[in-house]
C-alpha cells in the first residue's frame, strides 16, 4: 500500500485532531460512576488486602491489566516448548499441541512437553526431574519442583536442550514449504523448456531480481553462480518467517537473536572460507598504504570481519522484535482505553503498522540478502593491477 504525501498528511492531521476527544470519553455520569466504584473499593480495601495476601501466598498477587499485557508481550516474543494457539483465561485451558522435549542429561531424555502442564508441573524422565521456568528454559530440579534464586532467573543447572520448540517447528515448516515450491518450480523449468508453470511461477520474478539486481552487480558475472543457492535460500527463508510472524500464531523466529546470530554466522563462514588472497591481503597488508599505517589498520580491518556479521544479526533481530512489540502495544491500547474513540484510533494505528510490517518483512529479507552479497563480492574481488603501482 502506497500513500501519497497529501494522504499521509491528512491521516496524521486527522489523528491529531481526534486526540482531544479522549478527554470526553468519560462524561459526568461516567465520572460519578467511577467515584462510586472508588468509594466502594476503598470500603472493601481490607477484604481485598486479605484476599491478595492469600493469593500471594498461594498463586501470586492478582495481576492488573497492564501486568497481564506486559506478560503477554514478553511471552509472545519468547520461544516456547509447546504450540499454543489460544488460551482461555477464565478456565485456564490452553488450546494447541505439545512438542517433543529432547534433553541430554545423564543420557538422552525424550518426553512430551505436555508433562510440564504449561509450567505448572514437574516433568520426570528416567528418575530425573525438570521444571519449565518463566523464561521458557528447562531447569533441573527435585520432585517438588524447587527452583533456587529469583523466580524469573533461577540458578538451577540446565541440561543440554535439543527440543523441537515452536521456533524450530516453524523453521521446519518454512523449509518444507520452500522445498515444495521451488522443487516444483525447477521441475516445471525442465519439463517446459525453461518456462515456469504452477504455483511457484509467482516467485520467478523475485528469483530473477535477486540474480540480476543483487548477485551479479555485487559479486560479478564470474563468481555469482556459486552463491546464488545461498542468496535465494536466505531471502525466501527470512521473508517467509517474517510473514509467519505477522500471523496470530505467535511466531517470532527472526525476532530471536539466536536465530539471527545463526544466519549471520553462516554468511560470515561462507564469506571467509571462499575469500581469495586479495581479500585477506587487504585486511592484513593493504596495498598502497605506508607500512606504519598497515600495522595500525590491520587490527581494525580484522575487527571488521567480526563486526559485519554482528551488524547483520542485530539489524534483523532489532527491526523484527521492535515491530512485534510496537504492534502488540498498539493493540493493547484498545483494552486500556476501553472507549469507542480510543479503541477505534488504536485499531486504525494497529492496522497501519501491520501494513507497514508487511513491507518491513520483505525489506529486511532484501537487506540481509543484499549485505550478504556485498560481503561475498568483497571476498572474491579480483586484484586490481593499478593498486600495485601506488
C-alpha positions in Angstrom: 0.0 0.0 0.0 1.4 3.4 -1.1 0.2 6.6 0.4 0.7 9.9 -1.3 2.2 12.8 0.6 -1.2 14.6 0.8 -3.0 11.5 2.0 -0.3 10.8 4.6 -0.6 14.4 5.9 -4.4 14.1 6.0 -4.2 10.9 8.1 -1.7 12.4 10.6 -3.8 15.6 10.9 -7.0 13.6 11.5 -5.4 11.6 14.2 -4.0 14.7 15.9 -7.4 16.4 15.7 -9.1 13.4 17.3 -6.7 13.3 20.3 -8.7 15.9 22.3 -11.8 13.6 22.1 -10.1 11.3 24.6 -11.0 13.9 27.2 -14.7 13.4 26.5 -14.6 9.6 26.8 -15.6 9.9 30.4 -18.7 12.1 30.8 -20.3 13.3 34.0 -22.2 10.1 34.5 -19.1 8.0 34.0 -17.2 10.2 36.4 -19.9 9.7 39.1 -19.8 6.0 38.5 -16.1 5.9 38.8 -16.2 7.9 42.0 -18.8 5.5 43.4 -16.7 2.5 42.4 -13.6 4.1 44.0 -15.5 4.6 47.3 -16.8 1.1 47.3 -13.3 -0.2 46.5 -11.9 1.8 49.4 -14.5 0.5 51.8 -13.6 -3.1 50.9 -9.9 -2.5 50.9 -9.3 -4.7 54.0 -11.1 -7.6 52.4 -9.2 -7.1 49.1 -5.9 -6.9 51.0 -6.7 -10.2 52.8 -7.6 -11.8 49.5 -4.5 -10.5 47.8 -2.4 -11.8 50.7 -3.9 -15.2 50.4 -3.5 -15.2 46.6 0.1 -14.1 47.0 0.8 -17.0 49.3 -1.0 -19.4 47.0 -0.7 -18.5 43.4 0.7 -14.9 43.3 -0.8 -11.5 43.6 -3.7 -10.6 41.4 -2.4 -9.1 38.1 -3.6 -5.8 36.8 -4.5 -5.3 33.1 -1.1 -3.6 32.4 0.7 -6.5 34.1 -1.2 -9.0 32.0 -0.4 -7.1 28.8 3.3 -7.0 29.7 3.3 -10.7 30.5 1.6 -11.5 27.2 4.0 -9.4 25.2 7.0 -10.9 26.9 5.6 -14.4 26.3 4.8 -13.6 22.7 8.4 -12.7 21.8 9.9 -15.7 23.6 10.3 -19.2 22.1 8.1 -22.0 23.6 8.2 -25.7 24.2 4.6 -26.1 23.1 2.5 -24.6 20.3 -0.4 -22.7 22.0 -3.0 -21.3 19.5 -5.0 -19.5 22.2 -5.8 -19.7 25.9 -9.0 -19.3 27.9 -8.1 -17.2 30.9 -11.3 -18.0 32.9 -10.9 -21.8 32.7 -7.2 -21.8 32.5 -7.3 -24.1 29.4 -4.7 -23.9 26.6 -5.6 -24.9 23.1 -2.8 -26.2 21.0 -0.5 -29.2 20.9 2.7 -30.3 22.7 6.1 -30.6 21.2 8.8 -33.2 21.9 11.4 -32.4 24.6 14.9 -33.7 23.8 17.4 -33.3 26.6 20.9 -34.6 27.2 21.3 -35.2 30.9 22.9 -38.4 32.1 21.9 -39.8 28.7 19.2 -38.9 26.2 15.9 -37.8 27.8 12.9 -37.7 25.4 9.3 -36.9 26.5 6.4 -34.7 25.6 6.1 -31.1 26.7 2.6 -31.9 28.0 4.3 -33.2 31.2 5.1 -29.6 32.2 1.4 -28.6 32.0 2.5 -25.2 30.7 5.0 -24.7 33.6 2.7 -25.8 36.4 4.0 -29.3 36.9 7.3 -31.1 37.3 8.3 -33.5 34.5 10.0 -36.8 35.3 12.2 -38.8 32.9 14.3 -41.8 34.0 14.5 -40.6 37.6 15.4 -37.0 36.6 13.1 -34.1 37.4 12.8 -30.9 35.2 10.9 -27.7 35.6 9.9 -25.2 33.0 10.8 -21.6 34.0 9.1 -18.3 33.2 11.9 -17.7 30.6 10.8 -20.9 28.8 14.1 -22.6 29.7 14.2 -26.1 31.3 15.9 -26.4 34.7 16.9 -29.5 36.7 15.0 -29.8 40.0 13.7 -32.2 42.5 10.3 -34.0 42.8 8.9 -30.9 44.5 10.0 -28.6 41.6 12.3 -26.4 43.8 13.9 -23.6 41.9 16.7 -21.6 43.7 17.4 -18.0 43.2 15.0 -15.5 41.6 11.7 -16.9 40.2 12.4 -15.4 36.8 16.1 -16.1 36.8 16.7 -19.5 38.6 20.2 -20.7 39.3 19.4 -24.4 38.9 21.5 -26.4 36.5 20.2 -26.6 32.9 20.5 -29.7 30.8 21.5 -29.5 27.1 18.3 -28.7 25.3 17.8 -30.0 21.8 14.0 -29.8 21.9 11.7 -29.1 19.0 10.4 -25.7 20.1 7.9 -23.5 18.5 10.6 -21.6 16.6 12.3 -24.8 15.4 9.0 -26.3 14.2 8.2 -23.0 12.4 11.6 -23.2 10.6 10.9 -26.8 9.6 7.5 -25.9 8.2 9.0 -23.0 6.2 11.8 -25.2 5.0 9.3 -27.8 3.8 7.2 -25.1 2.1 10.3 -23.7 0.3 11.3 -27.2 -0.8 7.9 -28.0 -2.3 7.6 -24.6 -4.0 11.0 -24.4 -5.6 11.4 -28.1 -6.4 8.1 -27.8 -8.3 9.4 -24.6 -10.0 12.6 -26.4 -11.0 10.7 -29.4 -12.4 8.5 -27.1 -14.4 11.5 -25.4 -15.9 12.9 -28.8 -17.0 9.6 -30.0 -18.5 8.5 -26.9 -20.3 11.9 -25.9 -21.8 12.8 -23.1 -19.4 9.2 -21.8 -18.9 7.8 -21.9 -15.4 4.4 -23.3 -14.5 2.3 -23.9 -11.5 2.1 -22.0 -8.2 5.9 -21.5 -8.0 5.9 -19.2 -11.0 4.7 -16.3 -8.9 8.1 -16.4 -7.3 10.1 -16.4 -10.5 10.3 -12.6 -10.8 11.9 -12.5 -7.3 14.4 -15.2 -8.3 15.4 -13.2 -11.4 15.5 -10.0 -9.4 17.9 -11.5 -6.8 20.1 -12.8 -9.6 20.1 -9.7 -11.9 19.9 -6.9 -9.3 21.7 -8.3 -6.2 24.0 -11.2 -7.1 25.5 -10.1 -10.4 26.1 -6.4 -9.6 27.6 -7.1 -6.2 29.5 -10.3 -6.8 30.3 -10.2 -10.5 29.5 -12.4 -13.6 32.4 -14.7 -12.9 31.6 -15.8 -9.3 27.9 -15.1 -8.6 26.6 -18.6 -9.5 28.2 -20.4 -6.6 26.5 -18.0 -4.2 23.0 -18.0 -5.8 21.7 -21.0 -3.9 22.5 -19.4 -0.6 21.2 -16.0 -1.5 17.9 -17.4 -2.7 17.6 -19.6 0.3 18.3 -16.8 2.8 16.0 -14.4 1.1 12.9 -16.6 1.0 13.7 -18.2 4.4 13.8 -14.8 6.2 10.9 -13.4 4.2 8.6 -16.4 4.9 9.5 -16.4 8.6 8.8 -12.7 8.8 5.4 -13.1 7.2 4.6 -16.0 9.6 5.5 -13.7 12.4 2.6 -11.3 11.4 0.0 -14.1 11.8 -1.9 -14.6 15.1 0.0 -17.8 15.7 2.6 -16.0 17.9 5.6 -17.0 15.9 8.7 -14.7 16.4 11.5 -16.6 14.8 13.6 -13.8 13.3 12.9 -11.8 16.4 15.0 -14.3 18.3 18.7 -13.2 18.5 19.9 -16.9 18.5 18.3 -17.4 15.0 19.6 -14.2 13.5 23.1 -15.0 15.0 23.0 -18.4 13.3 22.1 -16.8 9.9 24.8 -14.1 10.3 27.4 -16.8 11.2 26.6 -18.7 8.1 27.1 -15.6 6.0 30.4 -15.0 7.8 31.6 -18.5 7.3 30.8 -18.5 3.6 32.5 -15.1 3.2 35.7 -16.1 4.9 36.1 -19.7 3.6 35.5 -18.6 -0.1 37.6 -15.5 0.1 40.7 -15.2 -2.1 44.2 -13.9 -1.4 43.3 -10.4 -2.4 40.6 -10.3 0.3 42.9 -11.3 3.1 45.7 -9.2 1.7 43.5 -6.1 2.1 42.9 -7.0 5.7 46.4 -7.8 6.9 48.6 -5.9 4.5 46.7 -3.3 2.5 48.4 -2.3 -0.8 49.2 1.3 -1.4 49.3 2.2 2.3 52.5 3.2 4.2 53.9 0.4 6.4 53.3 2.1 9.7 49.7 2.6 8.8 49.3 -1.0 7.7 50.3 -2.1 11.2 47.7 0.2 12.7 44.9 -0.6 10.3 45.3 -4.4 10.2 43.7 -5.0 13.6 40.9 -2.6 12.7 40.2 -4.4 9.4 40.3 -7.7 11.2 37.8 -6.4 13.7 35.6 -5.6 10.7 35.4 -9.3 9.9 33.5 -9.8 13.2 31.5 -6.5 13.0 30.0 -7.3 9.6 28.1 -10.4 10.7 27.3 -8.8 14.0 25.6 -5.9 12.2 23.6 -8.4 10.2 22.5 -10.2 13.4 21.4 -7.0 15.3 19.7 -5.3 12.3 17.4 -8.2 11.6 16.7 -9.0 15.2 16.1 -5.4 16.4 13.8 -4.5 13.5 11.6 -7.6 13.8 11.2 -7.6 17.6 10.6 -3.9 17.7 7.8 -4.3 15.2 6.2 -7.1 17.2 6.4 -5.1 20.5 5.0 -1.8 18.9 2.2 -3.7 17.2 1.2 -5.5 20.4 1.4 -2.3 22.4 -1.0 -0.6 20.0 -3.4 -3.5 20.1 -3.2 -3.4 23.9 -4.3 0.3 23.9 -7.7 -0.9 22.7 -8.2 -2.7 26.1 -6.6 0.0 28.1 -8.6 2.9 26.8 -11.9 1.0 27.0 -13.7 3.6 24.9 -15.0 3.8 21.4 -12.8 6.7 20.3 -9.7 5.3 21.9 -10.3 1.8 20.7 -11.0 3.0 17.1 -7.9 5.1 16.9 -5.8 2.2 18.4 -7.3 -0.1 15.8 -6.5 2.2 12.9 -2.9 2.7 14.1 -2.6 -1.1 14.6 -3.8 -1.6 11.0 -1.4 1.0 9.7 1.5 -0.5 11.5 0.5 -4.0 10.3 0.5 -2.8 6.8 4.0 -1.3 7.3 5.2 -4.5 8.9 4.3 -6.4 5.7 6.7 -4.1 3.8 9.3 -4.4 6.6 9.1 -8.3 6.4 10.1 -8.1 2.7 12.6 -5.2 3.2 14.5 -7.0 6.0 14.9 -10.1 3.8 16.1 -7.9 1.0 18.6 -6.1 3.2 20.0 -9.3 4.7 20.4 -10.8 1.2 21.9 -7.6 -0.3 24.5 -7.2 2.5 25.4 -10.9 2.2 26.0 -10.4 -1.5 28.2 -7.4 -0.8 30.3 -9.4 1.6 30.7 -12.2 -0.9 31.6 -9.7 -3.6 34.4 -8.2 -1.4 35.7 -11.7 -0.7 36.1 -12.7 -4.3 37.0 -9.3 -5.8 39.9 -9.6 -8.2 43.2 -7.9 -7.6 43.5 -4.6 -9.5 46.9 -4.0 -11.1 46.8 -0.3 -10.6 46.9 -0.8 -6.8 50.3 -2.4 -7.1 51.8 0.7 -8.5 50.7 3.0 -5.7 
